[in-house]
Amino acid sequence: MGRGFTQLVQEMPCYFHIFGKFAGYKLFHRKSPLYGSADIINVCNLHCTHCYWWLNRKENEELTVAQWQKVIDEKFKKKHIFIITLVGGEPTLRPDVIDLFVKQFPKRICIVSNGTIPLKKIPNLYFYWISIDGTKEIHDKIRGPGSYDKTRKNVLDYVRDNGEKAWKDVWITMTINSLNYKTVKDVVEEWRDHTNKIGFQFHTPFAKNDPLFLPFGPERTRVVDDIIALREKFDDDYIINPDSQLELMKKNWGGKGTIPIDCPTWAIVSVDHMGREKKPCCIGSAENSSMKPICEECGLGCYSVLVGYGMKG
């Protein structure tokens, strides 16, 4: 998406590796990582009620740019990782690290941001993932008073100030939970005219009886069916989730307890703010003593989309 002929030619070695990995998995069941995720900062300016990050946070730990270069070389380049998503905390608080990653992986870096800090135009960035958690009232209930207005202003300012194609740089990500599941259609309609794509996933709990978890059953199934209907209605790929992935979200697809089974956790190299690999997945932790996500109630989009395409753990 968004790649011209010159970019495709320049990236041919990358495609050679990624197609080789797909072929190796399909033909020989050889598991080699495809994508990457890096928590480049351990600080956030919000304290969202649904965010896994606060569960395992450690204060006053941070890598230098030089140290991140070593992580890039050893964890991502050596394994021929194609696309890398920068997460946090709030990753835009480390523009120096963002610039490093974008320089090393032009047009292959995505930034997951809460959008409350003005969005910088970054040459060769793939796109921003901006987190929206419902209509204004619900979003602010989850992320804090005033956060929705800040995010909306920053997105609209970015689109207005950076040329006629700037809207292509902004994608929306929505994590569906028990508070916001009735606002899915409203979110699509609110942001469709201002942004390039929207992707959905479901809240993944770290403890049983998490009040934000939307249980499997009629309500959750209806939400998924509504998203599929919206995809058909718009017919313009604005909603990026394929139907095969959405159907998975109606039930347990990831594992048993805190153990992944069908989930292809091997497909994404995920590192924390200290460059350590996170287990069992991108919302896990490098420390064995830290809390783990409940795999049988997983709603993560990054892994379920791979399962939907036939890749498993």
VMD Tcl script that draws the C-alpha trace (Angstrom):
set ca {
  {0.00 0.00 0.00}
  {1.38 3.41 -0.96}
  {4.45 2.01 -2.76}
  {5.50 3.32 -6.14}
  {7.53 1.50 -8.80}
  {10.88 2.88 -7.59}
  {10.15 1.86 -3.99}
  {9.18 -1.64 -5.11}
  {12.42 -2.03 -7.05}
  {14.48 -0.82 -4.09}
  {12.73 -3.27 -1.79}
  {13.13 -6.31 -4.05}
  {15.66 -7.97 -1.69}
  {13.13 -7.58 1.14}
  {10.39 -9.21 -0.91}
  {12.75 -12.02 -1.82}
  {13.26 -12.76 1.86}
  {9.62 -12.42 2.90}
  {8.30 -14.59 0.06}
  {11.00 -17.11 0.87}
  {9.79 -17.17 4.47}
  {6.18 -17.72 3.41}
  {7.24 -20.50 1.06}
  {9.42 -22.05 3.75}
  {6.48 -22.13 6.15}
  {3.98 -23.48 3.62}
  {6.29 -26.13 2.16}
  {8.48 -27.14 5.09}
  {6.71 -25.64 8.13}
  {9.85 -23.59 8.75}
  {9.10 -20.72 11.13}
  {10.96 -17.49 10.44}
  {9.77 -14.06 11.69}
  {8.13 -11.69 9.22}
  {7.46 -8.51 11.17}
  {8.78 -6.58 14.14}
  {7.51 -4.57 17.09}
  {9.57 -2.33 19.36}
  {8.55 -0.54 22.57}
  {10.94 2.34 22.04}
  {10.06 4.23 25.22}
  {8.91 3.40 28.72}
  {6.97 6.61 29.31}
  {3.45 7.64 28.31}
  {1.56 10.88 28.75}
  {-1.75 9.03 29.31}
  {-2.90 6.25 31.63}
  {-5.55 4.39 29.63}
  {-7.77 2.03 31.57}
  {-7.45 -0.77 28.98}
  {-3.72 -0.58 28.27}
  {-1.57 -3.65 28.97}
  {1.60 -1.54 29.14}
  {0.99 -0.25 32.67}
  {0.86 -3.78 34.04}
  {4.58 -4.42 33.53}
  {6.03 -0.91 33.56}
  {9.46 -0.20 35.02}
  {10.55 3.38 35.73}
  {13.67 5.21 34.53}
  {14.90 2.73 31.96}
  {15.73 3.81 28.44}
  {18.14 2.94 25.61}
  {20.30 5.45 23.75}
  {20.12 5.81 19.98}
  {23.39 3.88 19.68}
  {21.95 1.05 21.76}
  {18.84 0.97 19.60}
  {21.07 0.70 16.53}
  {22.53 -2.47 18.02}
  {19.01 -3.83 18.62}
  {18.09 -3.02 15.02}
  {21.15 -4.86 13.69}
  {20.79 -7.94 15.91}
  {17.02 -8.34 16.24}
  {15.60 -6.99 13.01}
  {18.13 -6.68 10.18}
  {19.81 -10.02 10.83}
  {16.40 -11.70 10.64}
  {15.35 -9.74 7.52}
  {12.29 -8.20 9.18}
  {10.13 -6.34 6.69}
  {7.71 -4.03 8.58}
  {8.32 -2.75 12.11}
  {5.75 -1.13 14.38}
  {7.02 1.35 16.98}
  {5.08 1.29 20.22}
  {5.53 2.53 23.78}
  {4.59 4.09 26.11}
  {4.02 6.93 23.68}
  {6.66 6.52 20.94}
  {6.43 10.09 19.63}
  {8.19 11.14 22.85}
  {11.36 9.59 21.35}
  {11.68 11.35 17.97}
  {15.40 10.54 17.88}
  {14.70 6.81 17.95}
  {11.88 7.16 15.41}
  {14.26 8.96 13.03}
  {16.79 6.16 13.44}
  {14.27 3.43 12.61}
  {12.85 5.32 9.62}
  {16.36 5.91 8.25}
  {17.13 2.19 8.58}
  {13.75 1.03 7.24}
  {12.35 3.71 4.88}
  {8.61 3.32 4.19}
  {8.57 0.29 6.48}
  {7.98 1.87 9.91}
  {4.55 2.36 11.52}
  {4.06 4.40 14.69}
  {1.30 3.56 17.17}
  {0.38 6.83 18.89}
  {-2.41 8.17 21.06}
  {-2.30 11.29 18.89}
  {-2.45 13.78 21.76}
  {0.95 15.20 20.79}
  {1.10 17.10 17.46}
  {2.02 14.72 14.64}
  {5.32 15.42 12.94}
  {5.70 14.99 9.18}
  {8.40 12.34 8.89}
  {9.85 11.70 5.43}
  {9.80 7.99 4.52}
  {7.52 7.02 7.40}
  {5.05 4.32 6.33}
  {2.16 5.62 8.45}
  {0.85 6.59 11.87}
  {-1.51 4.22 13.71}
  {-3.70 6.59 15.77}
  {-5.62 4.95 18.61}
  {-9.31 5.85 18.81}
  {-11.45 4.12 21.41}
  {-14.95 5.21 20.54}
  {-16.93 8.42 20.30}
  {-15.71 11.42 22.28}
  {-17.46 10.52 25.53}
  {-16.30 6.89 25.54}
  {-12.80 7.68 24.30}
  {-12.31 10.24 27.09}
  {-13.67 7.79 29.66}
  {-10.95 5.35 28.65}
  {-8.06 7.73 27.90}
  {-8.82 10.75 30.07}
  {-10.80 14.02 29.75}
  {-9.89 16.12 26.72}
  {-7.86 13.42 25.00}
  {-10.33 12.97 22.11}
  {-10.33 16.66 21.18}
  {-6.52 16.77 21.27}
  {-6.21 13.73 19.04}
  {-8.83 14.90 16.57}
  {-7.24 18.35 16.30}
  {-3.77 16.90 15.75}
  {-4.98 14.53 13.04}
  {-6.92 17.24 11.21}
  {-4.02 19.68 11.52}
  {-1.63 17.10 10.08}
  {-3.93 16.37 7.14}
  {-4.46 20.09 6.50}
  {-0.83 21.17 6.78}
  {1.05 18.44 4.91}
  {-0.30 18.37 1.39}
  {-3.24 16.86 -0.43}
  {-2.10 13.26 0.21}
  {-1.31 13.67 3.91}
  {-4.46 11.77 4.87}
  {-2.80 8.63 3.51}
  {-0.26 8.81 6.36}
  {-2.91 8.37 9.06}
  {-4.57 5.07 9.93}
  {-6.97 4.53 12.81}
  {-6.76 1.59 15.19}
  {-9.63 0.74 17.53}
  {-9.45 -1.79 20.34}
  {-13.00 -2.96 20.96}
  {-14.04 -3.55 24.56}
  {-17.15 -3.70 26.75}
  {-17.31 0.11 26.96}
  {-17.01 1.04 23.30}
  {-18.37 -1.89 21.24}
  {-21.57 -0.02 20.42}
  {-19.63 2.88 18.85}
  {-17.86 0.98 16.04}
  {-20.07 2.34 13.27}
  {-19.86 5.89 14.67}
  {-16.05 5.72 14.72}
  {-15.92 4.56 11.10}
  {-18.23 7.36 9.98}
  {-16.40 9.98 12.07}
  {-12.93 9.24 10.68}
  {-13.49 7.84 7.19}
  {-13.26 11.19 5.40}
  {-10.03 12.21 7.16}
  {-7.88 9.08 7.26}
  {-6.61 6.30 5.03}
  {-7.57 3.08 6.82}
  {-9.07 1.72 10.02}
  {-8.25 -1.55 11.74}
  {-10.07 -3.30 14.58}
  {-8.99 -5.66 17.31}
  {-10.50 -6.71 20.63}
  {-9.30 -6.03 24.17}
  {-7.09 -8.83 25.51}
  {-7.31 -9.37 29.27}
  {-4.45 -10.23 31.61}
  {-6.76 -11.49 34.35}
  {-10.00 -13.42 34.43}
  {-13.22 -11.40 34.78}
  {-11.61 -8.29 33.34}
  {-14.61 -5.92 33.04}
  {-13.32 -4.53 29.74}
  {-13.27 -7.93 28.03}
  {-16.21 -8.37 25.64}
  {-17.17 -12.03 26.13}
  {-17.60 -14.46 23.27}
  {-21.29 -14.76 22.52}
  {-24.16 -13.02 20.70}
  {-23.06 -9.42 21.38}
  {-19.49 -9.97 20.22}
  {-20.67 -11.93 17.19}
  {-23.02 -9.09 16.27}
  {-20.15 -6.57 16.48}
  {-18.04 -8.70 14.13}
  {-20.93 -9.15 11.71}
  {-21.52 -5.39 11.74}
  {-17.87 -4.75 10.80}
  {-18.11 -7.27 7.96}
  {-21.29 -5.52 6.77}
  {-19.51 -2.15 6.89}
  {-16.67 -3.58 4.77}
  {-19.20 -4.62 2.15}
  {-21.04 -1.30 2.35}
  {-17.98 0.88 1.73}
  {-16.25 -1.51 -0.67}
  {-13.13 0.68 -0.68}
  {-10.79 -1.22 1.67}
  {-11.10 1.49 4.32}
  {-11.60 -1.28 6.89}
  {-8.44 -3.34 6.55}
  {-9.48 -6.43 8.51}
  {-10.12 -9.36 6.15}
  {-13.30 -11.36 6.76}
  {-11.26 -14.46 7.61}
  {-9.65 -12.63 10.53}
  {-12.89 -11.08 11.75}
  {-14.63 -14.46 11.84}
  {-11.85 -15.74 14.12}
  {-12.59 -12.96 16.59}
  {-15.95 -14.54 17.44}
  {-14.24 -17.31 19.39}
  {-11.01 -18.51 20.98}
  {-8.35 -18.77 18.31}
  {-5.16 -18.10 20.28}
  {-4.50 -20.71 22.94}
  {-5.26 -22.18 26.34}
  {-4.88 -20.06 29.46}
  {-1.70 -18.02 29.02}
  {-0.17 -20.49 26.56}
  {-0.38 -19.77 22.81}
  {-1.31 -22.79 20.69}
  {-2.62 -21.77 17.28}
  {-1.21 -18.24 17.52}
  {1.89 -17.72 15.32}
  {3.80 -15.73 17.93}
  {7.02 -16.67 16.13}
  {6.02 -14.47 13.17}
  {6.64 -11.16 15.02}
  {9.90 -10.27 16.76}
  {8.82 -8.07 19.68}
  {11.27 -6.22 21.89}
  {10.67 -4.17 25.00}
  {12.12 -0.75 25.90}
  {15.45 -2.39 26.78}
  {15.69 -4.35 23.53}
  {14.81 -7.67 25.17}
  {12.49 -10.07 23.35}
  {8.99 -10.22 24.83}
  {7.17 -13.48 25.46}
  {4.79 -14.96 24.56}
  {3.89 -12.13 22.18}
  {4.02 -8.38 21.55}
  {1.96 -7.57 24.67}
  {3.90 -9.96 26.84}
  {7.09 -9.26 28.75}
  {10.75 -10.21 28.68}
  {10.51 -10.95 32.39}
  {9.11 -14.33 33.42}
  {7.65 -12.89 36.62}
  {5.50 -10.34 34.78}
  {1.82 -10.79 34.01}
  {0.90 -12.60 30.80}
  {-2.06 -12.08 28.45}
  {-4.82 -14.69 28.46}
  {-4.33 -16.33 25.08}
  {-7.73 -18.03 24.98}
  {-9.36 -14.59 25.20}
  {-6.93 -12.86 22.83}
  {-8.25 -10.19 20.49}
  {-4.99 -8.99 18.92}
  {-5.22 -8.18 15.24}
  {-1.55 -8.57 14.33}
  {-1.57 -12.33 15.01}
  {-5.16 -13.24 14.17}
  {-4.76 -11.85 10.66}
  {-1.92 -14.32 10.10}
  {-4.05 -17.18 11.47}
  {-6.79 -16.09 9.08}
  {-4.32 -16.54 6.23}
  {-3.45 -20.05 7.36}
  {-0.38 -19.45 9.54}
  {-0.35 -21.05 12.98}
  {1.88 -21.63 15.96}
}
mol new
graphics top color blue
foreach p $ca { graphics top sphere $p radius 0.5 }
foreach p [lrange $ca 0 end-1] q [lrange $ca 1 end] { graphics top cylinder $p $q radius 0.2 }
display resetview
